[in-house]
Amino acid sequence: MKRLTTLTAVILLALTTQVAAADPETPARPSIDFRADLQPIDGFGFSMAFQRADLLHGARGLGPAKQREVLDLLLDKEKGAGLSILRLGIGSSTDRVYDHMPTILPTDPGGPDATPKYVWDGWDGGQVWLAKEAKAYGVKRFFADAWSAPAFMKTNKNENDGGELLPEWRQAYANYLLQYAKFYQREGIGITDLGFTNEPDWTATYASMHFTPQQAVDFLKVLGPTVRASGLKTEVVCCDAAGWDRQVAFTEAIEADPEADRTVRTVTGHRYSGPTTVPQPTDKRVWMSEWSPDGTTWNENWDDGSGYDGLTVAADIQNTLTVGNANAYVYWTGASLGATRGLIQLADPGDDYRVSKRYWALAAFSRFIRPGAVRVPVTHAGPALQVTAFRNTDGSRVIQILNTATTETSAAFTLRGGHDRHPEAYVTDETRSITPAAVASTHGTTLTATLAPRALTTIVLD
């Protein structure tokens, strides 16, 4: 009888434990599974189109020493952000900020079938110099994108204010884009990713051009064979719609057409019309290829509620990588003048610059999450914590934790797929910028971290 009572007690204890484990009121410990794979990461990038590269080269007085400091901030993996994608603007003769941007085909050759008279200055608004510098830092992805075809190829005969590509000029426009890549090849820079449109769903007063999804598909059927016949190791991207949600229609049109589908390697979309709420309907690589937060003044703050501070950018990166399943994140501009929404503000004029917290938000990701990394699953992180985790090709593992709460909190994570006795942690907030901090420790497969309020904590496991 006593043995039966004991056995009954054991059974009741087991049942009670199972109920407690299944109780929805009992929160599960967050876990990170480094053994599993989500999307690969191609990199993080920036643009210096519309002669901003020329500004960085000293057009408004920035001297060689300061130029090197800014280049280090943008491109050096140890001193700076180590950005690994450079987006180049394929020339258009007018611009929203500066007076002139060179084009390689300034005049109508006499019709779509006439022999074009291309020109090349070897400078391209400073972009050739910047591309060579980026290559020296180790950048391998050079993404060239056109805002507009030359004016004489368009319905409105103007590079600005929208307009459409005339059907009879499709082959000439494809040849024009390819020639741009050939000029860069001559300079020792291989254009790895080539785009023919920027925000085809929006009319801008500066260089812009409309495409409907079907028009984009029709042009891809011309551009694809032209690129393949060239022998260049250049892949086609499409379509850089102004909104991530608007890009969906272009993506669906490409996926529905076998020839266009075969042409496009990477789907590209911006996210100005709103935050990323869905993944793109494709199994291709997907890049968030341009965004910067709105704002009418230069902003250096981390968390001021403006919507264009550092915390905003950090949250957007987390959201784009998780909800959008993006393989790359390309910020709009690295450095510019005045009330820029860029990462760095250059003196106008003068030999000086200032760095925003937006820069440090992006740098916290790009410095530690390298091209070829893979995002891995994170579960049960909690509503106040935005958490992503990655496994690099060198075996290092990176965890990004954005604490959106206004109070400090502690979090414990179960690590699956290896652990480390000496994790490195870095904090970015109002007073710190990827600053080493002793806020993380491990015990077996459990990682514990103390998370500062409204801060991004980057944890690196070897």
N, C-alpha and C positions, 0 to 999 in steps of 0.2 A: 504493500500500500504506500509505503514511504517512497519507494522507487517510482511508482506511478505519479505521485504528487510532484516529485522532482522533475520527471519527464514533462509533465503538464506545464510546469513553470517555465521550462526551457522553451517549449513550443510557444507559449504565450509571449515570452520575451522576444523570440524571433519574429512573431507576427507583429508585435508592437514596433519593432525596429523597421520592418518592411513598410508598415503604414506611415511611420515617421519619414522614411526615405521618399515615399510616394506623395507625401503631403504637399500640395501646391503652395502652402504657406511657408514651407522650408526652402529657402533659396539655395540653389545649387552653386557650388564654387565655380568661378570662371575657369575655363580651361583653354589652353593654346596647344594645338596639335601640329608640331613641326614635321610630322611624318606625312601629312596630307598636303595636297597641292590645290590651290585655287588658280587665279590667273598669273601668268608671268609678268614681270615688270620690265618695260623697255627703257624707262628712264624718266627724268624730270628735266624740263627745258625752259627756254626763254627766247624772246625775239628782240632784235635791235633794228627792225625795219624802219623805213622812212628816214634814213640818214641819222638815226640815233647812234649807229656805229661810228659815224663820222664825228659826232659829238664826243664820244668816248675817246676817239683818237686825238682830240684836242681842238676841235673846230671852234669851241668857245673858251679855250684857254687852259684846259686840263693838261698839265705837264706830264712828261714820261713817267716820273716816279708815282704820281697819283693814278695814272692810267694803269700801271702794273698792279697797284693796290686793288683797284676795282676789278681788274681781270682776275686777280687772285680770289677776290670775294665771290665772283660768279662761277669760276671754273676750277679752282684748286680744291682737290679732295681733302687736303689736310687743313689748309688755312681758311677755306671758304665753303661754298655750297657744293662744289663738284658737279654742277649741272652738266648733263650729258647729251642734251638735244639742243641744237641751234636752229631756230626757225628763221629762214631768210625770206625777204619780200622780193618777188620778181617784179622788176621796175615798172613804174607808171610815172608819167611826166608831171603830174600834179599831186599835191598831198595836203592833208588837213592841217599840218603843223608847219612844214618847211616849204621853201619855195620850189625846190626841184629835186626829183629823184631820177637818175638816168634810166633810159630804156634802151634796149638793144635793137629796136626797130622803130626809129622816130618818124619815118615817113612812109606813106603808102607806096609800095613798089610798082603800082599800076594795076592792081587787081589780085585776086586770090591765086591766080596761076602764074603771076609774074615772079621773076627771081628776086627774092628779098635782099636788101642791102643792110645786113646786120652790122652793128658797131659795138665795140667793146673797149672800155677804158681801163680795165684791170683793177678797178677800185669799187664800183657798184655801190656808191654811197657809203663807203667804209666797210661794207659787208665782206669783201674779199679779205681785207686785213684781219677782221675779226674772226672769220672762218679759219684762217691760217693759225691765228693765236689759239683758237679753240682746239684745233687739231693737235697742236703742240702740247696742250694740256691733257690730251687723250680722248677728246670727243670723237665719236665715230658716226653719229647720226646727224646728217645735215638735211633739213626739211625745207624745201623751197616751195613757196606758195604764191600764186598770182592773185592780186586783188581785182585786176581787170585785164582784158585784152587791149591791144592798141586801139585808139579811138576809131580808126577807119574800118575796123573789123566789126563794129557794133551798130545796132539799130539807131542809137541816139547820136552817133558820131562824136562821142565824148567819153573820156575815161571815167568821169565822175557821174554821179546821179543815176546809177543803175544802167539801164539799157541791156540789150541781149546780144549774144554772139550771133551774127548772121550765118545761116547754115552753110552758105557757099565758102565761108572763111574757116570752117572747122579744121580742115587739114593744114591750112596755113598757120592757124593758132597752135595746133599740135606741134608743128615744126618749130615755131617760135619758142615754145616751152622747152623743147628738146635742145634747141640751140643754146639756151641759157645754161642748161646742165652741161653741155659741151664746153662752154666758156669756163665754167668752174672746174671741169676736168682738166683743162689746160693749165689752170692755176694750181693744180695738185689737190683739189677738193672734189671728192665724189659725192654728188647729190644722191643720197640714199632714198629719199622720199620726195615725190613730186606731186604737187597739187595744182589744179587749174582754176580753182574758184575759192573765194573767201566770202562767207556770209551771203550766199546766193539768194537767200530768203529775205533780204533786207536792203533797202535803198539808202545809200549814204551820199552825202554831198561831196565826199572825196572819192577816190578810186573805188569803184564797185561795179558789179555786173550780175544780172539776174540769170538764174537757171531754175526751171522747174525740175522736179525729180526725173521726169521723162527726158527733158533736154539734157540733163547731166548724163543719163544712161546713153543717149544718142551720141554725145561727145566722147564718152569713154570707149565706144566702139571704134572711134577714130584714133584716139590717143593710145589705147592699148597696143595695137599693131605697130604704131609708129615707135613707141618706146622699145618694144621687143626687137624690132628690126635694127635699132641703133647699135646694139651690142653693149650699151651702157648698163652697169649694174644699178639701175634705178627702178624703184617700185612706185606704183601710183597710189595716191591716197584720195579720199573723197568723203565729205563734201564741205566740211567746215561751216555748217549751218550756224546761224547766230545763236540758236537755242538748242540745247541738248534734246529737248522734246521735239523740236522741229526737224532735227537730223533724222529722226526715226523714219519719216516718210522717204527721205533719200536712201536710207539704208535698205528699207523694204523694197524700193524700186530696183536697187542694184542686186539684191538677193534674188529677185524674181526673174532677172534676165541673165541667162548663162554666160553670154559673152562679156557683159559688164562685170558680172560676178568674178569671172576669171581674171579680169584686168586689175581689180582693186585688191591690194594687199591689206590696207589699213583704213578703217573707218574713222573719220575725224569730225569732231563736233565741238562747238563752243557752248558756253552755258550762261550767256547774258540774260536770257529770257526767264531764268529761274533756276533753282537748284536742281541737281541731278536727282531724278525720282525713279528712273527705270534704266535697266541695261539696254544697250542697243541690240536689236534683233538680228544678231549675226554671231558666227563663231570665228570671225576674223579678229585680228588685233584691233583695239579701239583706243583712240587717243582723245583725251580732253586737250584740244590743241590751241585754245586761246581763252583766257579770262583774266580780268582783274576787277576788283570790286569798285563800285561807283564811288565818286567823291570829287569835290571841287577844290580841295586844299591838299597840300602835302601832309601826310600823316605818319608820324613815327611811333604811335602808341601801340601797345599790345592789346589792351582791352578797355576801350572807351565808349563802347556802345554805338559807335558811328556806323558800323557795318563795313568799314574799309580798314580795319586795324589788323594786327597780326593774328589774333584769335580767330577772326573771321576766315582768314586764309587757311589756317590750320584745320579748322572744322570743315572747310570746303574740300580740302585734299582728302581727309578721312572719308567724307561722304562720297566723293567721286570714285575713290578706290573700292569702296564697299558696295554701295547701292548701284553705281554705274559700272562696276567691274572694269574700270579703265586700266589699260596697260601702260599708259604714260600720262603725265600731267605737265602741260606746257603753259607757263605763266605768260601774260601778254608782253610785258616789256621789262628788260633788266634794269635799264637806267635811262633817265631823260631829264628834262628841265622843268622848273617852275612847279605848278600844282600837279605834278605827275602822280599817277597811280602805280608807277613802277616800283621796283624794289629799292632802287638807289636814286637819289637826287643829285644831279651834277650842278655845280655852280654856274650861274648865267649872268655875266661871264666870271671866270676865275679858275684858280687851281685848287679846287676843293670839292668835296662831296659829302653827302649825309646818307645814313643807312636806316631803313625803316624796320620795324618789327615784322612786317610782311616778309621781308627778306629772311629773317631768322626763322620764321615759321616754315618757309619752303626749304631752307637749308637744313633744318632738323631732319627732314625726310631725305633729301637728295644726297646729303653727305654719307648717310649710313645705309640707305637702300640703293644698291648699285644695279646697273643694267644686268639683266639675267636673273635677278632675284625672283622669288615666287611668293605670292601672298598665301598665308596659311589660315585655317579656320580658327576663330575665336568664339567661344560660346559663353552666354550668361554674364556679360560684362557689367550689366546694370545700367539704368537709365541715365545716370549722370556722367558715365564714362564712355567715351568713344575710343575704341581699342582696335588697332590693326597690328598684324604681326607678319614677319617676312623671314625667309631663309635665303641668304646670299649664296652665290656659287662658291665662295671660299669657305663655306661652312658656318660663318657667323650668322647669328639670328638676332633680329631687331624687333622690338615691341614699342609701338607708339601709343601712349595713353594720354588722351586729352580729358582732363577733369573739368567739366563745365559747371560744377557746383561752386558755390561761394565759400565753402569751408574745406579745410584739409580733410582728407580721408585716407584710410588704409585699405589696401586690396591684396588679396592672395589669389594666385593663379596656379593651377595644376599644369605643369609642363609635360607634354608628351613628345618623346623623340629627343631625349638628351637633356642634360642640365649643366649648370656651371656654378662653381663655388664662389666666383668673384665677378658678379655682373657689374658692368659699368653703367652709370645712369647720368643723364644730362637733363637739365631743366631749362625751359624757355618760358618766361613770363615777363611782367613789366620791368623787373630789375635784372633778369638773367637772360643770357643769350647762348644757348647750348652750353650751359655752365655745368661742369662736373659737380655731382652732389651725391653724398652717401645716403641714398634714400631707398636702395634696393638690396635685398639679400636673398639667398636661396638655402633651403634645407631639403636635401634629397631632390624630389621633383616638384617642390613647392617654391614658388617665387612670391615674395612679399615686398610690397612697395608702399611707401608713404608719399601720397600725391598732394602737391600744393594746390590750393584753390585756383581755378581759372588758369591753369598752366598746362603746358605740354611736357610730358616726361618721356624721354627716349631712353630705353634700356637695351643694352647691347650684350649679348651672350656669345662668347667665343665658341 
